[in-house]
C-alpha cells in the first residue's frame, strides 16, 4: 500500500518542486494514519481505569465500528465524487502549461 501511495503522490506532484511536495504529502498521510491508533489506545486505557469495566477492548471495538459506520454514511457521497473525477484533476499543476513552456 505504501508503494502505491507513493506512486500516486509522485504522479500528482509538481516536477519543478521536486521531492518537497511528495514529502509534504507523505507527512500529511502519516499524520492522518497515526492519530486513530493513539485515540483508540487512549480510549481503551480510560475505559480500563473505570471500576466496572475490567476489559476495554470490547467497548472500544464497538465504538470504532459505530464511528466507522457513521463516517461511511456521512462521507460516502464525497468519496464517490472524488473517485469519479478524472486523473488530471488530481494534478497539482496544469501539465499542458508545463509542456508549453
Jmol script that loads the backbone (N, CA, C; Angstrom):
load data "model"
ATOM      1  N   UNK A   1       0.824  -1.188   0.000  1.00  0.00           N
ATOM      2  CA  UNK A   1       0.000   0.000   0.000  1.00  0.00           C
ATOM      3  C   UNK A   1       0.872   1.257   0.000  1.00  0.00           C
ATOM      4  N   UNK A   2       1.987   1.186   0.729  1.00  0.00           N
ATOM      5  CA  UNK A   2       2.869   2.343   0.792  1.00  0.00           C
ATOM      6  C   UNK A   2       3.430   2.677  -0.588  1.00  0.00           C
ATOM      7  N   UNK A   3       3.825   1.658  -1.344  1.00  0.00           N
ATOM      8  CA  UNK A   3       4.394   1.890  -2.673  1.00  0.00           C
ATOM      9  C   UNK A   3       3.343   2.506  -3.595  1.00  0.00           C
ATOM     10  N   UNK A   4       2.114   2.002  -3.540  1.00  0.00           N
ATOM     11  CA  UNK A   4       1.041   2.551  -4.367  1.00  0.00           C
ATOM     12  C   UNK A   4       0.753   4.003  -3.987  1.00  0.00           C
ATOM     13  N   UNK A   5       0.761   4.286  -2.705  1.00  0.00           N
ATOM     14  CA  UNK A   5       0.513   5.651  -2.239  1.00  0.00           C
ATOM     15  C   UNK A   5       1.628   6.592  -2.695  1.00  0.00           C
ATOM     16  N   UNK A   6       2.872   6.159  -2.586  1.00  0.00           N
ATOM     17  CA  UNK A   6       3.984   6.996  -3.020  1.00  0.00           C
ATOM     18  C   UNK A   6       3.967   7.186  -4.542  1.00  0.00           C
ATOM     19  N   UNK A   7       3.551   6.164  -5.283  1.00  0.00           N
ATOM     20  CA  UNK A   7       3.441   6.302  -6.737  1.00  0.00           C
ATOM     21  C   UNK A   7       2.375   7.334  -7.092  1.00  0.00           C
ATOM     22  N   UNK A   8       1.257   7.315  -6.356  1.00  0.00           N
ATOM     23  CA  UNK A   8       0.209   8.312  -6.574  1.00  0.00           C
ATOM     24  C   UNK A   8       0.729   9.716  -6.265  1.00  0.00           C
ATOM     25  N   UNK A   9       1.419   9.874  -5.140  1.00  0.00           N
ATOM     26  CA  UNK A   9       1.970  11.171  -4.783  1.00  0.00           C
ATOM     27  C   UNK A   9       2.962  11.645  -5.845  1.00  0.00           C
ATOM     28  N   UNK A  10       3.746  10.738  -6.379  1.00  0.00           N
ATOM     29  CA  UNK A  10       4.718  11.089  -7.410  1.00  0.00           C
ATOM     30  C   UNK A  10       4.020  11.541  -8.693  1.00  0.00           C
ATOM     31  N   UNK A  11       2.911  10.897  -9.042  1.00  0.00           N
ATOM     32  CA  UNK A  11       2.193  11.266 -10.264  1.00  0.00           C
ATOM     33  C   UNK A  11       1.564  12.644 -10.168  1.00  0.00           C
ATOM     34  N   UNK A  12       1.092  13.028  -8.981  1.00  0.00           N
ATOM     35  CA  UNK A  12       0.386  14.304  -8.869  1.00  0.00           C
ATOM     36  C   UNK A  12       1.293  15.457  -8.443  1.00  0.00           C
ATOM     37  N   UNK A  13       2.528  15.150  -8.088  1.00  0.00           N
ATOM     38  CA  UNK A  13       3.401  16.221  -7.608  1.00  0.00           C
ATOM     39  C   UNK A  13       3.967  17.046  -8.761  1.00  0.00           C
ATOM     40  N   UNK A  14       4.377  18.236  -8.431  1.00  0.00           N
ATOM     41  CA  UNK A  14       4.938  19.165  -9.396  1.00  0.00           C
ATOM     42  C   UNK A  14       6.424  18.870  -9.555  1.00  0.00           C
ATOM     43  N   UNK A  15       6.858  18.605 -10.778  1.00  0.00           N
ATOM     44  CA  UNK A  15       8.262  18.271 -11.033  1.00  0.00           C
ATOM     45  C   UNK A  15       9.193  19.436 -10.716  1.00  0.00           C
ATOM     46  N   UNK A  16       8.699  20.669 -10.800  1.00  0.00           N
ATOM     47  CA  UNK A  16       9.540  21.835 -10.511  1.00  0.00           C
ATOM     48  C   UNK A  16       9.888  21.931  -9.033  1.00  0.00           C
ATOM     49  N   UNK A  17       9.008  21.430  -8.172  1.00  0.00           N
ATOM     50  CA  UNK A  17       9.266  21.471  -6.735  1.00  0.00           C
ATOM     51  C   UNK A  17      10.137  20.294  -6.323  1.00  0.00           C
ATOM     52  N   UNK A  18      10.000  19.185  -7.003  1.00  0.00           N
ATOM     53  CA  UNK A  18      10.802  18.004  -6.704  1.00  0.00           C
ATOM     54  C   UNK A  18      10.216  17.197  -5.559  1.00  0.00           C
ATOM     55  N   UNK A  19      11.081  16.665  -4.735  1.00  0.00           N
ATOM     56  CA  UNK A  19      10.659  15.770  -3.662  1.00  0.00           C
ATOM     57  C   UNK A  19       9.991  16.466  -2.490  1.00  0.00           C
ATOM     58  N   UNK A  20      10.048  17.789  -2.443  1.00  0.00           N
ATOM     59  CA  UNK A  20       9.452  18.525  -1.331  1.00  0.00           C
ATOM     60  C   UNK A  20       7.953  18.280  -1.249  1.00  0.00           C
ATOM     61  N   UNK A  21       7.281  18.317  -2.389  1.00  0.00           N
ATOM     62  CA  UNK A  21       5.828  18.134  -2.413  1.00  0.00           C
ATOM     63  C   UNK A  21       5.466  16.703  -2.026  1.00  0.00           C
ATOM     64  N   UNK A  22       6.233  15.738  -2.521  1.00  0.00           N
ATOM     65  CA  UNK A  22       5.987  14.336  -2.177  1.00  0.00           C
ATOM     66  C   UNK A  22       6.198  14.133  -0.676  1.00  0.00           C
ATOM     67  N   UNK A  23       7.227  14.743  -0.133  1.00  0.00           N
ATOM     68  CA  UNK A  23       7.493  14.632   1.303  1.00  0.00           C
ATOM     69  C   UNK A  23       6.361  15.243   2.112  1.00  0.00           C
ATOM     70  N   UNK A  24       5.844  16.383   1.685  1.00  0.00           N
ATOM     71  CA  UNK A  24       4.726  17.008   2.393  1.00  0.00           C
ATOM     72  C   UNK A  24       3.492  16.106   2.362  1.00  0.00           C
ATOM     73  N   UNK A  25       3.172  15.557   1.186  1.00  0.00           N
ATOM     74  CA  UNK A  25       2.016  14.662   1.079  1.00  0.00           C
ATOM     75  C   UNK A  25       2.198  13.427   1.949  1.00  0.00           C
ATOM     76  N   UNK A  26       3.398  12.880   1.971  1.00  0.00           N
ATOM     77  CA  UNK A  26       3.665  11.706   2.793  1.00  0.00           C
ATOM     78  C   UNK A  26       3.551  12.035   4.281  1.00  0.00           C
ATOM     79  N   UNK A  27       4.017  13.205   4.688  1.00  0.00           N
ATOM     80  CA  UNK A  27       3.916  13.618   6.090  1.00  0.00           C
ATOM     81  C   UNK A  27       2.462  13.772   6.513  1.00  0.00           C
ATOM     82  N   UNK A  28       1.672  14.415   5.681  1.00  0.00           N
ATOM     83  CA  UNK A  28       0.246  14.577   5.992  1.00  0.00           C
ATOM     84  C   UNK A  28      -0.439  13.216   6.066  1.00  0.00           C
ATOM     85  N   UNK A  29      -0.088  12.332   5.156  1.00  0.00           N
ATOM     86  CA  UNK A  29      -0.652  10.982   5.162  1.00  0.00           C
ATOM     87  C   UNK A  29      -0.267  10.229   6.437  1.00  0.00           C
ATOM     88  N   UNK A  30       0.994  10.340   6.834  1.00  0.00           N
ATOM     89  CA  UNK A  30       1.440   9.668   8.062  1.00  0.00           C
ATOM     90  C   UNK A  30       0.711  10.203   9.285  1.00  0.00           C
ATOM     91  N   UNK A  31       0.531  11.518   9.353  1.00  0.00           N
ATOM     92  CA  UNK A  31      -0.203  12.094  10.480  1.00  0.00           C
ATOM     93  C   UNK A  31      -1.647  11.598  10.497  1.00  0.00           C
ATOM     94  N   UNK A  32      -2.252  11.526   9.330  1.00  0.00           N
ATOM     95  CA  UNK A  32      -3.623  11.040   9.240  1.00  0.00           C
ATOM     96  C   UNK A  32      -3.763   9.574   9.593  1.00  0.00           C
ATOM     97  N   UNK A  33      -2.709   8.797   9.364  1.00  0.00           N
ATOM     98  CA  UNK A  33      -2.763   7.369   9.671  1.00  0.00           C
ATOM     99  C   UNK A  33      -2.415   7.061  11.119  1.00  0.00           C
ATOM    100  N   UNK A  34      -1.729   7.955  11.805  1.00  0.00           N
ATOM    101  CA  UNK A  34      -1.243   7.664  13.150  1.00  0.00           C
ATOM    102  C   UNK A  34      -2.197   8.090  14.275  1.00  0.00           C
ATOM    103  N   UNK A  35      -2.959   9.162  14.091  1.00  0.00           N
ATOM    104  CA  UNK A  35      -3.778   9.651  15.202  1.00  0.00           C
ATOM    105  C   UNK A  35      -4.896   8.693  15.608  1.00  0.00           C
ATOM    106  N   UNK A  36      -5.503   7.894  14.709  1.00  0.00           N
ATOM    107  CA  UNK A  36      -6.549   6.981  15.180  1.00  0.00           C
ATOM    108  C   UNK A  36      -6.035   5.938  16.176  1.00  0.00           C
ATOM    109  N   UNK A  37      -4.819   5.423  15.959  1.00  0.00           N
ATOM    110  CA  UNK A  37      -4.276   4.433  16.894  1.00  0.00           C
ATOM    111  C   UNK A  37      -4.060   5.059  18.271  1.00  0.00           C
ATOM    112  N   UNK A  38      -3.562   6.276  18.300  1.00  0.00           N
ATOM    113  CA  UNK A  38      -3.359   6.972  19.571  1.00  0.00           C
ATOM    114  C   UNK A  38      -4.686   7.196  20.274  1.00  0.00           C
ATOM    115  N   UNK A  39      -5.699   7.602  19.531  1.00  0.00           N
ATOM    116  CA  UNK A  39      -7.024   7.834  20.106  1.00  0.00           C
ATOM    117  C   UNK A  39      -7.623   6.547  20.667  1.00  0.00           C
ATOM    118  N   UNK A  40      -7.511   5.463  19.924  1.00  0.00           N
ATOM    119  CA  UNK A  40      -8.079   4.186  20.367  1.00  0.00           C
ATOM    120  C   UNK A  40      -7.370   3.683  21.618  1.00  0.00           C
ATOM    121  N   UNK A  41      -6.046   3.756  21.644  1.00  0.00           N
ATOM    122  CA  UNK A  41      -5.327   3.294  22.830  1.00  0.00           C
ATOM    123  C   UNK A  41      -5.613   4.166  24.044  1.00  0.00           C
ATOM    124  N   UNK A  42      -5.793   5.460  23.839  1.00  0.00           N
ATOM    125  CA  UNK A  42      -6.158   6.349  24.947  1.00  0.00           C
ATOM    126  C   UNK A  42      -7.552   6.014  25.473  1.00  0.00           C
ATOM    127  N   UNK A  43      -8.490   5.778  24.565  1.00  0.00           N
ATOM    128  CA  UNK A  43      -9.854   5.422  24.983  1.00  0.00           C
ATOM    129  C   UNK A  43      -9.861   4.088  25.724  1.00  0.00           C
ATOM    130  N   UNK A  44      -9.097   3.127  25.232  1.00  0.00           N
ATOM    131  CA  UNK A  44      -9.032   1.820  25.890  1.00  0.00           C
ATOM    132  C   UNK A  44      -8.475   1.959  27.301  1.00  0.00           C
ATOM    133  N   UNK A  45      -7.422   2.750  27.458  1.00  0.00           N
ATOM    134  CA  UNK A  45      -6.852   2.966  28.790  1.00  0.00           C
ATOM    135  C   UNK A  45      -7.823   3.658  29.728  1.00  0.00           C
ATOM    136  N   UNK A  46      -8.569   4.638  29.207  1.00  0.00           N
ATOM    137  CA  UNK A  46      -9.542   5.341  30.048  1.00  0.00           C
ATOM    138  C   UNK A  46     -10.679   4.415  30.468  1.00  0.00           C
ATOM    139  N   UNK A  47     -11.124   3.553  29.571  1.00  0.00           N
ATOM    140  CA  UNK A  47     -12.207   2.626  29.904  1.00  0.00           C
ATOM    141  C   UNK A  47     -11.735   1.585  30.909  1.00  0.00           C
ATOM    142  N   UNK A  48     -10.497   1.125  30.778  1.00  0.00           N
ATOM    143  CA  UNK A  48      -9.978   0.123  31.714  1.00  0.00           C
ATOM    144  C   UNK A  48      -9.780   0.684  33.116  1.00  0.00           C
ATOM    145  N   UNK A  49      -9.627   2.004  33.250  1.00  0.00           N
ATOM    146  CA  UNK A  49      -9.491   2.617  34.575  1.00  0.00           C
ATOM    147  C   UNK A  49     -10.813   2.720  35.316  1.00  0.00           C
ATOM    148  N   UNK A  50     -11.932   2.559  34.588  1.00  0.00           N
ATOM    149  CA  UNK A  50     -13.233   2.581  35.249  1.00  0.00           C
ATOM    150  C   UNK A  50     -13.384   1.339  36.120  1.00  0.00           C
ATOM    151  N   UNK A  51     -13.962   1.482  37.302  1.00  0.00           N
ATOM    152  CA  UNK A  51     -14.054   0.327  38.213  1.00  0.00           C
ATOM    153  C   UNK A  51     -14.969  -0.799  37.685  1.00  0.00           C
ATOM    154  N   UNK A  52     -15.950  -0.488  36.885  1.00  0.00           N
ATOM    155  CA  UNK A  52     -16.899  -1.518  36.455  1.00  0.00           C
ATOM    156  C   UNK A  52     -16.522  -2.182  35.126  1.00  0.00           C
ATOM    157  N   UNK A  53     -15.398  -1.792  34.529  1.00  0.00           N
ATOM    158  CA  UNK A  53     -15.033  -2.324  33.211  1.00  0.00           C
ATOM    159  C   UNK A  53     -13.615  -2.884  33.243  1.00  0.00           C
ATOM    160  N   UNK A  54     -13.464  -4.193  33.440  1.00  0.00           N
ATOM    161  CA  UNK A  54     -12.114  -4.758  33.507  1.00  0.00           C
ATOM    162  C   UNK A  54     -11.414  -4.841  32.151  1.00  0.00           C
ATOM    163  N   UNK A  55     -12.160  -4.956  31.059  1.00  0.00           N
ATOM    164  CA  UNK A  55     -11.565  -5.093  29.732  1.00  0.00           C
ATOM    165  C   UNK A  55     -12.107  -3.989  28.836  1.00  0.00           C
ATOM    166  N   UNK A  56     -11.211  -3.157  28.312  1.00  0.00           N
ATOM    167  CA  UNK A  56     -11.647  -2.044  27.482  1.00  0.00           C
ATOM    168  C   UNK A  56     -11.723  -2.368  26.009  1.00  0.00           C
ATOM    169  N   UNK A  57     -11.338  -3.596  25.617  1.00  0.00           N
ATOM    170  CA  UNK A  57     -11.297  -3.932  24.199  1.00  0.00           C
ATOM    171  C   UNK A  57     -12.673  -3.886  23.555  1.00  0.00           C
ATOM    172  N   UNK A  58     -13.650  -4.532  24.150  1.00  0.00           N
ATOM    173  CA  UNK A  58     -14.965  -4.638  23.511  1.00  0.00           C
ATOM    174  C   UNK A  58     -15.693  -3.303  23.387  1.00  0.00           C
ATOM    175  N   UNK A  59     -15.700  -2.461  24.419  1.00  0.00           N
ATOM    176  CA  UNK A  59     -16.331  -1.147  24.225  1.00  0.00           C
ATOM    177  C   UNK A  59     -15.637  -0.305  23.150  1.00  0.00           C
ATOM    178  N   UNK A  60     -14.309  -0.348  23.102  1.00  0.00           N
ATOM    179  CA  UNK A  60     -13.582   0.423  22.093  1.00  0.00           C
ATOM    180  C   UNK A  60     -13.843  -0.153  20.702  1.00  0.00           C
ATOM    181  N   UNK A  61     -13.889  -1.469  20.582  1.00  0.00           N
ATOM    182  CA  UNK A  61     -14.158  -2.095  19.281  1.00  0.00           C
ATOM    183  C   UNK A  61     -15.559  -1.731  18.791  1.00  0.00           C
ATOM    184  N   UNK A  62     -16.541  -1.794  19.666  1.00  0.00           N
ATOM    185  CA  UNK A  62     -17.915  -1.447  19.268  1.00  0.00           C
ATOM    186  C   UNK A  62     -18.022   0.037  18.928  1.00  0.00           C
ATOM    187  N   UNK A  63     -17.365   0.885  19.695  1.00  0.00           N
ATOM    188  CA  UNK A  63     -17.369   2.317  19.395  1.00  0.00           C
ATOM    189  C   UNK A  63     -16.694   2.607  18.055  1.00  0.00           C
ATOM    190  N   UNK A  64     -15.610   1.904  17.767  1.00  0.00           N
ATOM    191  CA  UNK A  64     -14.914   2.093  16.494  1.00  0.00           C
ATOM    192  C   UNK A  64     -15.781   1.665  15.320  1.00  0.00           C
ATOM    193  N   UNK A  65     -16.493   0.566  15.474  1.00  0.00           N
ATOM    194  CA  UNK A  65     -17.393   0.105  14.416  1.00  0.00           C
ATOM    195  C   UNK A  65     -18.498   1.137  14.196  1.00  0.00           C
ATOM    196  N   UNK A  66     -19.051   1.653  15.273  1.00  0.00           N
ATOM    197  CA  UNK A  66     -20.114   2.647  15.169  1.00  0.00           C
ATOM    198  C   UNK A  66     -19.604   3.927  14.482  1.00  0.00           C
ATOM    199  N   UNK A  67     -18.432   4.401  14.877  1.00  0.00           N
ATOM    200  CA  UNK A  67     -17.853   5.584  14.235  1.00  0.00           C
ATOM    201  C   UNK A  67     -17.592   5.316  12.755  1.00  0.00           C
ATOM    202  N   UNK A  68     -17.100   4.128  12.427  1.00  0.00           N
ATOM    203  CA  UNK A  68     -16.846   3.774  11.036  1.00  0.00           C
ATOM    204  C   UNK A  68     -18.103   3.760  10.191  1.00  0.00           C
ATOM    205  N   UNK A  69     -19.179   3.214  10.729  1.00  0.00           N
ATOM    206  CA  UNK A  69     -20.453   3.176  10.000  1.00  0.00           C
ATOM    207  C   UNK A  69     -20.998   4.583   9.804  1.00  0.00           C
ATOM    208  N   UNK A  70     -20.932   5.418  10.841  1.00  0.00           N
ATOM    209  CA  UNK A  70     -21.398   6.798  10.721  1.00  0.00           C
ATOM    210  C   UNK A  70     -20.563   7.585   9.714  1.00  0.00           C
ATOM    211  N   UNK A  71     -19.225   7.401   9.748  1.00  0.00           N
ATOM    212  CA  UNK A  71     -18.358   8.093   8.805  1.00  0.00           C
ATOM    213  C   UNK A  71     -18.668   7.667   7.378  1.00  0.00           C
ATOM    214  N   UNK A  72     -18.855   6.372   7.179  1.00  0.00           N
ATOM    215  CA  UNK A  72     -19.156   5.869   5.842  1.00  0.00           C
ATOM    216  C   UNK A  72     -20.478   6.437   5.330  1.00  0.00           C
ATOM    217  N   UNK A  73     -21.491   6.482   6.171  1.00  0.00           N
ATOM    218  CA  UNK A  73     -22.791   7.021   5.760  1.00  0.00           C
ATOM    219  C   UNK A  73     -22.690   8.511   5.439  1.00  0.00           C
ATOM    220  N   UNK A  74     -21.885   9.233   6.205  1.00  0.00           N
ATOM    221  CA  UNK A  74     -21.777  10.673   6.030  1.00  0.00           C
ATOM    222  C   UNK A  74     -20.888  11.049   4.851  1.00  0.00           C
ATOM    223  N   UNK A  75     -19.790  10.327   4.643  1.00  0.00           N
ATOM    224  CA  UNK A  75     -18.798  10.707   3.643  1.00  0.00           C
ATOM    225  C   UNK A  75     -18.910   9.955   2.318  1.00  0.00           C
ATOM    226  N   UNK A  76     -19.776   8.963   2.217  1.00  0.00           N
ATOM    227  CA  UNK A  76     -19.855   8.158   1.007  1.00  0.00           C
ATOM    228  C   UNK A  76     -20.105   8.980  -0.259  1.00  0.00           C
ATOM    229  N   UNK A  77     -21.016   9.956  -0.252  1.00  0.00           N
ATOM    230  CA  UNK A  77     -21.195  10.753  -1.478  1.00  0.00           C
ATOM    231  C   UNK A  77     -19.929  11.503  -1.893  1.00  0.00           C
ATOM    232  N   UNK A  78     -19.200  12.043  -0.943  1.00  0.00           N
ATOM    233  CA  UNK A  78     -17.973  12.778  -1.267  1.00  0.00           C
ATOM    234  C   UNK A  78     -16.894  11.833  -1.806  1.00  0.00           C
ATOM    235  N   UNK A  79     -16.768  10.660  -1.205  1.00  0.00           N
ATOM    236  CA  UNK A  79     -15.768   9.693  -1.666  1.00  0.00           C
ATOM    237  C   UNK A  79     -16.097   9.231  -3.078  1.00  0.00           C
ATOM    238  N   UNK A  80     -17.353   8.947  -3.342  1.00  0.00           N
ATOM    239  CA  UNK A  80     -17.753   8.532  -4.695  1.00  0.00           C
ATOM    240  C   UNK A  80     -17.491   9.652  -5.708  1.00  0.00           C
ATOM    241  N   UNK A  81     -17.735  10.886  -5.309  1.00  0.00           N
ATOM    242  CA  UNK A  81     -17.472  12.023  -6.186  1.00  0.00           C
ATOM    243  C   UNK A  81     -15.982  12.141  -6.508  1.00  0.00           C
ATOM    244  N   UNK A  82     -15.132  11.963  -5.503  1.00  0.00           N
ATOM    245  CA  UNK A  82     -13.688  12.019  -5.726  1.00  0.00           C
ATOM    246  C   UNK A  82     -13.214  10.874  -6.614  1.00  0.00           C
ATOM    247  N   UNK A  83     -13.796   9.694  -6.442  1.00  0.00           N
ATOM    248  CA  UNK A  83     -13.388   8.547  -7.251  1.00  0.00           C
ATOM    249  C   UNK A  83     -13.798   8.694  -8.710  1.00  0.00           C
ATOM    250  N   UNK A  84     -14.855   9.433  -8.966  1.00  0.00           N
ATOM    251  CA  UNK A  84     -15.334   9.571 -10.339  1.00  0.00           C
ATOM    252  C   UNK A  84     -14.599  10.662 -11.123  1.00  0.00           C
ATOM    253  N   UNK A  85     -13.770  11.437 -10.459  1.00  0.00           N
ATOM    254  CA  UNK A  85     -13.039  12.510 -11.140  1.00  0.00           C
ATOM    255  C   UNK A  85     -11.939  11.930 -12.020  1.00  0.00           C
ATOM    256  N   UNK A  86     -11.631  12.596 -13.125  1.00  0.00           N
ATOM    257  CA  UNK A  86     -10.544  12.117 -13.988  1.00  0.00           C
ATOM    258  C   UNK A  86      -9.185  12.303 -13.314  1.00  0.00           C
ATOM    259  N   UNK A  87      -8.213  11.539 -13.768  1.00  0.00           N
ATOM    260  CA  UNK A  87      -6.875  11.581 -13.164  1.00  0.00           C
ATOM    261  C   UNK A  87      -6.247  12.970 -13.271  1.00  0.00           C
ATOM    262  N   UNK A  88      -6.567  13.717 -14.312  1.00  0.00           N
ATOM    263  CA  UNK A  88      -5.976  15.044 -14.497  1.00  0.00           C
ATOM    264  C   UNK A  88      -6.388  16.013 -13.394  1.00  0.00           C
ATOM    265  N   UNK A  89      -7.534  15.809 -12.789  1.00  0.00           N
ATOM    266  CA  UNK A  89      -7.985  16.722 -11.744  1.00  0.00           C
ATOM    267  C   UNK A  89      -7.187  16.558 -10.450  1.00  0.00           C
ATOM    268  N   UNK A  90      -6.412  15.479 -10.332  1.00  0.00           N
ATOM    269  CA  UNK A  90      -5.596  15.256  -9.140  1.00  0.00           C
ATOM    270  C   UNK A  90      -4.242  15.955  -9.240  1.00  0.00           C
ATOM    271  N   UNK A  91      -3.890  16.450 -10.418  1.00  0.00           N
ATOM    272  CA  UNK A  91      -2.574  17.051 -10.599  1.00  0.00           C
ATOM    273  C   UNK A  91      -2.456  18.371  -9.847  1.00  0.00           C
ATOM    274  N   UNK A  92      -1.267  18.626  -9.305  1.00  0.00           N
ATOM    275  CA  UNK A  92      -1.030  19.858  -8.560  1.00  0.00           C
ATOM    276  C   UNK A  92      -0.840  21.054  -9.489  1.00  0.00           C
ATOM    277  N   UNK A  93      -0.367  20.789 -10.701  1.00  0.00           N
ATOM    278  CA  UNK A  93      -0.176  21.850 -11.689  1.00  0.00           C
ATOM    279  C   UNK A  93      -0.803  21.411 -12.995  1.00  0.00           C
ATOM    280  N   UNK A  94      -0.958  22.365 -13.881  1.00  0.00           N
ATOM    281  CA  UNK A  94      -1.524  22.078 -15.188  1.00  0.00           C
ATOM    282  C   UNK A  94      -0.400  21.578 -16.094  1.00  0.00           C
ATOM    283  N   UNK A  95      -0.433  20.308 -16.477  1.00  0.00           N
ATOM    284  CA  UNK A  95       0.643  19.723 -17.279  1.00  0.00           C
ATOM    285  C   UNK A  95       0.697  20.341 -18.685  1.00  0.00           C
ATOM    286  N   UNK A  96      -0.426  20.795 -19.203  1.00  0.00           N
ATOM    287  CA  UNK A  96      -0.425  21.417 -20.531  1.00  0.00           C
ATOM    288  C   UNK A  96       0.385  22.711 -20.509  1.00  0.00           C
ATOM    289  N   UNK A  97       0.261  23.476 -19.441  1.00  0.00           N
ATOM    290  CA  UNK A  97       1.013  24.721 -19.303  1.00  0.00           C
ATOM    291  C   UNK A  97       2.504  24.411 -19.150  1.00  0.00           C
ATOM    292  N   UNK A  98       2.829  23.342 -18.407  1.00  0.00           N
ATOM    293  CA  UNK A  98       4.218  22.951 -18.222  1.00  0.00           C
ATOM    294  C   UNK A  98       4.879  22.574 -19.525  1.00  0.00           C
ATOM    295  N   UNK A  99       4.147  21.829 -20.356  1.00  0.00           N
ATOM    296  CA  UNK A  99       4.711  21.359 -21.620  1.00  0.00           C
ATOM    297  C   UNK A  99       4.876  22.508 -22.607  1.00  0.00           C
ATOM    298  N   UNK A 100       4.048  23.521 -22.521  1.00  0.00           N
ATOM    299  CA  UNK A 100       4.128  24.659 -23.440  1.00  0.00           C
ATOM    300  C   UNK A 100       5.327  25.537 -23.143  1.00  0.00           C
ATOM    301  N   UNK A 101       5.787  25.535 -21.887  1.00  0.00           N
ATOM    302  CA  UNK A 101       6.932  26.399 -21.521  1.00  0.00           C
ATOM    303  C   UNK A 101       8.253  25.750 -21.757  1.00  0.00           C
TER     304      UNK A 101
END
end "model"
wireframe off; spacefill off
backbone 0.3
color backbone group
